[in-house]
């Protein structure tokens, strides 16, 4: 039984590695799926880890969820949302479409919705 669990774990780990390599090779999504959950892809994960802003990413809030995991609410051109560092990566708790950071009305509407949801996650 123990060897079956090890084999399943190795196969799952290899699946994640292959997915990450394919995304890096062919570009594409800002997220990756693993075990039915959505996580930030490596480039987005690195930006969330650093909490750094750039021309393409604006961090709206840094907070901890009730389990103490660090979370970030963010806006970006390709994807916006809330991610918490849990389950081995930046788990996307909320995802929304991207928003042009040059569009004040779109930024304001998305920012308000994400800040409200961040407050809910922090209080859950």
GISUL-V821537 format. One record per residue. N is the residue number from 1. PHI is phi as a letter, one per 30 degrees, with the letter a starting at -180 (none if undefined). NEAR is the number of other C-alpha atoms within 8 Angstrom. Layout:
n->N phi->PHI near->NEAR
n->N phi->PHI near->NEAR
This chain:
n->1 phi->none near->4
n->2 phi->d near->5
n->3 phi->d near->6
n->4 phi->d near->7
n->5 phi->d near->8
n->6 phi->d near->8
n->7 phi->d near->8
n->8 phi->d near->8
n->9 phi->d near->8
n->10 phi->d near->8
n->11 phi->d near->8
n->12 phi->d near->8
n->13 phi->d near->8
n->14 phi->d near->8
n->15 phi->d near->8
n->16 phi->d near->9
n->17 phi->d near->8
n->18 phi->d near->8
n->19 phi->d near->9
n->20 phi->d near->11
n->21 phi->d near->8
n->22 phi->d near->9
n->23 phi->d near->10
n->24 phi->d near->7
n->25 phi->d near->6
n->26 phi->c near->6
n->27 phi->i near->7
n->28 phi->j near->5
n->29 phi->d near->7
n->30 phi->d near->10
n->31 phi->b near->9
n->32 phi->b near->11
n->33 phi->c near->8
n->34 phi->a near->8
n->35 phi->h near->4
n->36 phi->i near->5
n->37 phi->c near->8
n->38 phi->c near->10
n->39 phi->b near->13
n->40 phi->d near->15
n->41 phi->d near->11
n->42 phi->e near->7
n->43 phi->d near->8
n->44 phi->d near->10
n->45 phi->e near->11
n->46 phi->d near->8
n->47 phi->d near->10
n->48 phi->d near->10
n->49 phi->d near->6
n->50 phi->d near->6
n->51 phi->i near->9
n->52 phi->d near->8
n->53 phi->c near->9
n->54 phi->b near->6
n->55 phi->d near->5
n->56 phi->c near->8
n->57 phi->b near->10
n->58 phi->b near->11
n->59 phi->d near->12
n->60 phi->d near->10
n->61 phi->a near->9
n->62 phi->c near->10
n->63 phi->a near->8
n->64 phi->c near->11
n->65 phi->d near->13
n->66 phi->d near->9
n->67 phi->d near->5
n->68 phi->i near->6
n->69 phi->d near->10
n->70 phi->d near->10
n->71 phi->b near->12
n->72 phi->b near->14
n->73 phi->c near->15
n->74 phi->b near->13
n->75 phi->c near->17
n->76 phi->a near->13
n->77 phi->d near->11
n->78 phi->c near->8
n->79 phi->a near->12
n->80 phi->b near->14
n->81 phi->l near->13
n->82 phi->b near->14
n->83 phi->b near->14
n->84 phi->b near->14
n->85 phi->d near->11
n->86 phi->a near->8
n->87 phi->h near->6
n->88 phi->i near->5
n->89 phi->a near->9
n->90 phi->d near->13
n->91 phi->d near->13
n->92 phi->d near->13
n->93 phi->d near->8
n->94 phi->b near->7
n->95 phi->b near->9
n->96 phi->b near->7
n->97 phi->d near->7
n->98 phi->d near->10
n->99 phi->b near->14
n->100 phi->d near->9
n->101 phi->d near->10
n->102 phi->c near->4
n->103 phi->c near->8
n->104 phi->e near->7
n->105 phi->d near->6
n->106 phi->d near->9
n->107 phi->d near->12
n->108 phi->d near->8
n->109 phi->d near->8
n->110 phi->d near->10
n->111 phi->e near->10
n->112 phi->d near->8
n->113 phi->d near->8
n->114 phi->d near->12
n->115 phi->d near->11
n->116 phi->d near->8
n->117 phi->d near->8
n->118 phi->d near->11
n->119 phi->d near->8
n->120 phi->d near->8
n->121 phi->d near->9
n->122 phi->d near->10
n->123 phi->c near->7
n->124 phi->d near->6
